[in-house]
Amino acid sequence: MRTPPLRTYLLLSNITPTTRSHSSAKPRRPSSKLGPTVSLDHRSKAISLYRRILRDCRRIPDAGSREETRRFVRDDFERNRGVTDLVKRSGKEWKGISLEYDVLS
């Protein structure tokens, strides 16, 4: 039995192409309910930096200064939550601060 031409047209018009018309277009990430997100690589670098700073804070002998530094670091990370180039810059800053502390102690 042969399919009527109109029915064939309707069936074919429902098919969506699987290839993009612009091959150089950047693939879109699905939108998040929480808003814009960062890549997993960026997230892991930020968490790694945060942990390294907290580990280095353990070397501060005065308990009050240690807690103040930990609070400052946490607040600074929260304040700069949406910044994407902060990881590289903060890592360099912390190295400088850490080296200064080593020289002073």
C-alpha positions in Angstrom: 0.0 0.0 0.0 1.3 3.4 -1.0 1.4 6.4 1.4 -0.4 9.5 0.2 2.0 12.4 -0.7 0.5 14.8 1.9 1.0 12.2 4.7 4.6 11.7 3.6 5.3 15.4 3.6 3.8 15.7 7.2 5.9 12.8 8.4 9.1 14.2 6.9 8.5 17.7 8.2 8.5 16.4 11.8 12.0 15.1 11.4 14.6 17.5 12.9 18.1 17.6 11.5 20.8 16.2 13.8 23.6 18.3 12.4 24.2 22.0 13.1 24.1 24.5 10.3 27.2 26.3 11.8 30.0 23.8 12.5 32.1 26.5 14.2 29.3 27.3 16.7 30.2 26.6 20.3 28.2 23.8 21.9 25.7 25.1 24.4 25.7 23.8 27.9 22.2 23.1 29.4 21.0 26.0 31.6 21.1 25.4 35.3 18.3 26.2 37.8 21.0 27.9 39.9 22.1 30.3 37.3 25.3 30.5 35.3 27.9 27.8 36.2 31.6 27.4 35.7 33.4 24.4 34.1 34.4 21.5 36.3 38.0 22.2 35.7 37.6 25.8 37.0 35.6 24.5 40.0 38.2 21.9 40.9 41.0 24.5 40.7 39.1 26.9 42.9 38.4 24.2 45.5 42.1 23.0 45.4 43.3 26.6 45.9 40.9 27.0 48.9 42.0 23.8 50.5 45.7 24.7 50.0 45.2 28.1 51.7 43.3 26.5 54.6 46.2 24.0 55.0 48.7 26.8 55.0 46.7 28.6 57.6 47.4 25.8 60.1 51.0 27.1 60.3 49.9 30.4 61.9 50.8 29.9 65.5 48.4 32.4 67.0 44.9 30.9 67.2 43.1 34.3 66.9 45.1 35.2 63.8 44.5 31.8 62.3 40.7 32.1 62.7 40.7 35.6 61.4 42.6 34.5 58.3 40.3 31.5 57.7 37.3 33.8 57.9 38.9 36.3 55.6 39.7 33.6 53.1 36.2 32.2 53.2 34.6 35.7 52.8 36.9 36.5 50.0 36.0 33.3 48.1 32.3 34.0 48.7 32.7 37.6 47.5 34.4 36.6 44.3 32.2 33.6 43.6 31.3 34.7 40.0 34.9 35.7 39.0 36.4 33.3 36.5 40.1 34.4 36.3 40.5 34.6 40.1 42.0 31.1 40.5 45.3 32.0 38.7 45.6 35.4 40.3 44.7 34.3 43.8 47.2 31.4 43.6 50.0 33.8 42.8 48.9 36.2 45.6 48.8 33.5 48.2 52.2 32.2 47.2 53.6 35.7 47.8 51.8 36.0 51.2 52.9 32.5 52.2 56.6 33.3 51.3 56.4 36.6 53.3 55.1 34.7 56.3 57.9 32.1 56.0 60.5 34.9 56.0 58.9 36.6 59.0 58.6 33.4 61.1 
